[in-house]
Amino acid sequence: MIKLFRCKICGDGYIGVEPPGRCPFCGAEDKWIVEAKLADVTFDVELTPVEKANAEKALGLEVGNSSFYFCAARETDDAEGKILFKALAKVENEHATIWKKLLKLEKVPEANEPCHTHNLKNLEEAHAREERAIKFYRQALAQSTNPRLKQILAALVQVETDHLQLHEQRMASKV
């Protein structure tokens, strides 16, 4: 029987017989995906000044990463790399959308990040970007008091850690 599921991290819906193993939009683990009728998802939260500053920094980080990945998807010299970077760009763009919602902005800002034509160089840059994101999200998580914000930050630490591991596997196979 077809059901409607919803990710409790990004709020997006998914139609299927069973929930996906990962949110196809933000990459959150399956524990965050529930039947839509059971999902209590809000982005209308009060942020402390520190949380707001961290949300603004997170938005910039995700916009930059998404832009980098879209560039790499166009420019990399590896066919499979193009597919990988396009998929990652969409996920990072969804992360930016989460921050846009929390900050109550009308749209996600744009960026124009450079990338490389050599796939391994793009993987190395992607790895460094994911390491920075993980470090920042862990710091922001430690500084947060809002339960909803902590939920989102913890989920994004995991997603970015998964991306980091994916890059490590792909770099190791290229050596």
Contacts in CASP RR format, 6 or more apart in sequence:
PFRMAT RR
TARGET T0000
AUTHOR 0000-0000-0000
METHOD contacts of the structure
MODEL  1
MIKLFRCKICGDGYIGVEPPGRCPFCGAEDKWIVEAKLADVTFDVELTPV
EKANAEKALGLEVGNSSFYFCAARETDDAEGKILFKALAKVENEHATIWK
KLLKLEKVPEANEPCHTHNLKNLEEAHAREERAIKFYRQALAQSTNPRLK
QILAALVQVETDHLQLHEQRMASKV
1 17 0 8 1.000
2 15 0 8 1.000
2 16 0 8 1.000
2 17 0 8 1.000
3 15 0 8 1.000
3 16 0 8 1.000
3 17 0 8 1.000
3 18 0 8 1.000
3 35 0 8 1.000
3 36 0 8 1.000
4 13 0 8 1.000
4 14 0 8 1.000
4 15 0 8 1.000
4 16 0 8 1.000
4 35 0 8 1.000
4 36 0 8 1.000
4 37 0 8 1.000
5 13 0 8 1.000
5 14 0 8 1.000
5 15 0 8 1.000
5 16 0 8 1.000
5 19 0 8 1.000
5 20 0 8 1.000
5 33 0 8 1.000
5 34 0 8 1.000
5 35 0 8 1.000
5 36 0 8 1.000
6 12 0 8 1.000
6 13 0 8 1.000
6 14 0 8 1.000
6 33 0 8 1.000
6 34 0 8 1.000
6 35 0 8 1.000
6 36 0 8 1.000
6 39 0 8 1.000
6 41 0 8 1.000
7 13 0 8 1.000
7 14 0 8 1.000
7 23 0 8 1.000
7 25 0 8 1.000
7 26 0 8 1.000
7 28 0 8 1.000
7 32 0 8 1.000
7 33 0 8 1.000
7 39 0 8 1.000
7 41 0 8 1.000
8 28 0 8 1.000
8 32 0 8 1.000
8 33 0 8 1.000
8 34 0 8 1.000
8 39 0 8 1.000
8 40 0 8 1.000
8 41 0 8 1.000
8 151 0 8 1.000
9 23 0 8 1.000
9 26 0 8 1.000
9 28 0 8 1.000
9 32 0 8 1.000
9 98 0 8 1.000
9 151 0 8 1.000
9 152 0 8 1.000
9 155 0 8 1.000
9 156 0 8 1.000
10 23 0 8 1.000
10 25 0 8 1.000
10 26 0 8 1.000
10 28 0 8 1.000
10 94 0 8 1.000
10 95 0 8 1.000
10 97 0 8 1.000
10 98 0 8 1.000
11 39 0 8 1.000
11 41 0 8 1.000
12 23 0 8 1.000
12 25 0 8 1.000
12 26 0 8 1.000
12 94 0 8 1.000
13 25 0 8 1.000
13 36 0 8 1.000
14 20 0 8 1.000
14 23 0 8 1.000
14 24 0 8 1.000
14 25 0 8 1.000
14 33 0 8 1.000
19 30 0 8 1.000
19 33 0 8 1.000
19 34 0 8 1.000
20 30 0 8 1.000
20 33 0 8 1.000
21 29 0 8 1.000
21 30 0 8 1.000
21 33 0 8 1.000
22 28 0 8 1.000
22 29 0 8 1.000
22 30 0 8 1.000
23 32 0 8 1.000
23 33 0 8 1.000
25 90 0 8 1.000
25 91 0 8 1.000
25 94 0 8 1.000
26 91 0 8 1.000
26 94 0 8 1.000
26 95 0 8 1.000
26 98 0 8 1.000
26 155 0 8 1.000
26 156 0 8 1.000
26 159 0 8 1.000
27 91 0 8 1.000
27 94 0 8 1.000
27 159 0 8 1.000
27 162 0 8 1.000
28 155 0 8 1.000
28 158 0 8 1.000
28 159 0 8 1.000
29 155 0 8 1.000
29 158 0 8 1.000
32 155 0 8 1.000
42 148 0 8 1.000
43 98 0 8 1.000
43 101 0 8 1.000
43 102 0 8 1.000
45 102 0 8 1.000
45 146 0 8 1.000
45 148 0 8 1.000
45 149 0 8 1.000
46 146 0 8 1.000
47 55 0 8 1.000
47 102 0 8 1.000
47 146 0 8 1.000
47 149 0 8 1.000
48 145 0 8 1.000
48 146 0 8 1.000
50 143 0 8 1.000
51 140 0 8 1.000
51 143 0 8 1.000
51 144 0 8 1.000
51 145 0 8 1.000
51 146 0 8 1.000
51 149 0 8 1.000
52 103 0 8 1.000
54 136 0 8 1.000
54 139 0 8 1.000
54 140 0 8 1.000
54 143 0 8 1.000
54 144 0 8 1.000
55 99 0 8 1.000
55 102 0 8 1.000
55 103 0 8 1.000
55 149 0 8 1.000
56 99 0 8 1.000
56 103 0 8 1.000
57 136 0 8 1.000
57 140 0 8 1.000
58 95 0 8 1.000
58 99 0 8 1.000
58 136 0 8 1.000
58 137 0 8 1.000
58 140 0 8 1.000
58 156 0 8 1.000
59 96 0 8 1.000
59 99 0 8 1.000
59 100 0 8 1.000
59 103 0 8 1.000
59 105 0 8 1.000
59 108 0 8 1.000
59 109 0 8 1.000
60 96 0 8 1.000
60 99 0 8 1.000
60 109 0 8 1.000
60 111 0 8 1.000
61 132 0 8 1.000
61 133 0 8 1.000
61 136 0 8 1.000
62 92 0 8 1.000
62 93 0 8 1.000
62 95 0 8 1.000
62 96 0 8 1.000
62 99 0 8 1.000
62 133 0 8 1.000
63 96 0 8 1.000
63 108 0 8 1.000
63 109 0 8 1.000
63 110 0 8 1.000
63 111 0 8 1.000
64 92 0 8 1.000
64 111 0 8 1.000
64 113 0 8 1.000
65 92 0 8 1.000
65 95 0 8 1.000
65 113 0 8 1.000
65 129 0 8 1.000
65 133 0 8 1.000
66 89 0 8 1.000
66 92 0 8 1.000
66 93 0 8 1.000
66 95 0 8 1.000
66 96 0 8 1.000
66 111 0 8 1.000
67 89 0 8 1.000
67 110 0 8 1.000
67 111 0 8 1.000
67 112 0 8 1.000
67 113 0 8 1.000
68 113 0 8 1.000
68 114 0 8 1.000
68 115 0 8 1.000
68 125 0 8 1.000
68 126 0 8 1.000
68 129 0 8 1.000
69 85 0 8 1.000
69 86 0 8 1.000
69 88 0 8 1.000
69 89 0 8 1.000
69 92 0 8 1.000
69 126 0 8 1.000
70 85 0 8 1.000
70 86 0 8 1.000
70 89 0 8 1.000
71 113 0 8 1.000
71 114 0 8 1.000
71 115 0 8 1.000
72 81 0 8 1.000
72 85 0 8 1.000
72 89 0 8 1.000
72 115 0 8 1.000
72 116 0 8 1.000
72 122 0 8 1.000
72 125 0 8 1.000
72 126 0 8 1.000
73 81 0 8 1.000
73 82 0 8 1.000
73 83 0 8 1.000
73 85 0 8 1.000
73 86 0 8 1.000
73 89 0 8 1.000
74 82 0 8 1.000
75 115 0 8 1.000
75 116 0 8 1.000
75 117 0 8 1.000
75 122 0 8 1.000
76 82 0 8 1.000
76 85 0 8 1.000
76 115 0 8 1.000
76 116 0 8 1.000
76 117 0 8 1.000
76 118 0 8 1.000
76 119 0 8 1.000
76 122 0 8 1.000
77 117 0 8 1.000
77 118 0 8 1.000
77 119 0 8 1.000
78 119 0 8 1.000
81 119 0 8 1.000
81 122 0 8 1.000
81 170 0 8 1.000
84 166 0 8 1.000
84 170 0 8 1.000
85 122 0 8 1.000
85 126 0 8 1.000
88 126 0 8 1.000
88 163 0 8 1.000
91 159 0 8 1.000
91 163 0 8 1.000
93 108 0 8 1.000
95 156 0 8 1.000
95 159 0 8 1.000
96 108 0 8 1.000
97 108 0 8 1.000
98 152 0 8 1.000
98 156 0 8 1.000
100 107 0 8 1.000
100 108 0 8 1.000
102 149 0 8 1.000
102 152 0 8 1.000
115 122 0 8 1.000
115 125 0 8 1.000
116 122 0 8 1.000
116 125 0 8 1.000
119 174 0 8 1.000
120 171 0 8 1.000
120 174 0 8 1.000
123 167 0 8 1.000
123 170 0 8 1.000
123 171 0 8 1.000
123 174 0 8 1.000
124 171 0 8 1.000
126 163 0 8 1.000
126 167 0 8 1.000
127 164 0 8 1.000
127 167 0 8 1.000
127 168 0 8 1.000
127 171 0 8 1.000
130 160 0 8 1.000
130 161 0 8 1.000
130 163 0 8 1.000
130 164 0 8 1.000
130 167 0 8 1.000
131 164 0 8 1.000
133 156 0 8 1.000
133 160 0 8 1.000
134 157 0 8 1.000
134 160 0 8 1.000
134 161 0 8 1.000
134 164 0 8 1.000
137 153 0 8 1.000
137 156 0 8 1.000
137 157 0 8 1.000
137 160 0 8 1.000
138 157 0 8 1.000
140 153 0 8 1.000
141 150 0 8 1.000
141 153 0 8 1.000
141 154 0 8 1.000
141 157 0 8 1.000
144 150 0 8 1.000
144 153 0 8 1.000
END
